[in-house]
């Protein structure tokens, strides 16, 4: 199901009204959860860690560690951990 709403003309000379359509939020959320679950179930990484695990590994070599968990870096629903470290 898609929700559409009219979009105002972008310039004074344009009289054309377009529609902005987006998938329903609930359907998108369900699909995202299914895709994310499949990716996690089929991830063949042997060294997958949580935030504390990555922090421990990086602190062995670096004095200052800053970690951020993000889920908005990809069109595919997946969680990334970004580490910025300094000696």
N, C-alpha and C positions, 0 to 999 in steps of 0.2 A: 504494500500500500504506500502510495506517495502523497505527501502533503504539498500542495502548490499554493503559492500566494502571488498576487500580481506585484510586479516591480515597476516603480515609477520610471517615466522617461528620463534618460540621462542628460539630455540637453534641452534647451528651450526650443530648438528647431525640430526636435524629434517628437512625434506624436504617438509613436509605436509603444505599446505597453507589452512587456514581456512577462513571462511567469518564471518564478524561481521554484524549482521542484527539488525536494530532497526526500530520501527514504524515511519512513517513520522511525522515530528514535528507538522504540522498543524492538522493532525488527532488526535494526542495525546493531543494537546492543547484543541481542541473542546471537546473531551471526558472528560478531566479533568475539564473543566468549567461546563459541564453537571452534573458530579458527585458532584462537590463542591456545585453547586446550589441545587441539591437534598438534600444533607446533611444539608445545612443551612435551607432549607424549612421544613425539617422534624426533626430538632433539637428540642427536647422538653424541653430544658433548660429554666427555667423561669427567670433566672438572667443573661442573656447574656449581656455583656457590651462591649463598645469600650475601647480603650487604656486609655482614660481619666477617664472613669468610674472605671476601675480596679485600676488606680492610686489613685483616691479619696478614695476608700474602703481601700486600703492598708495603705495609709497615716494616717488613723484614729488610727492605731495600731502601725505603725512603723515610725521611723524618716527618714530613708534612704530607698528609693524604686528605684529599677532598673528594668525596663520592656523591654522585647525584643519580637517582633512579628516575628514568624518564620513560614514558610510553607514547610520546608524540613525535618520534623521529622517523617513523615509517608509515606507509599506507597500510601495511600488514600489522594487525594488532600483536604487538610483542613488547616486552619490557626490556629496556637497555639499562646497564649501569655504566656511568661515565666516571672514570677516575682521572683526576689531575693530581700529580704527585711531584714533590720537590725534595731534593736532598737536604 
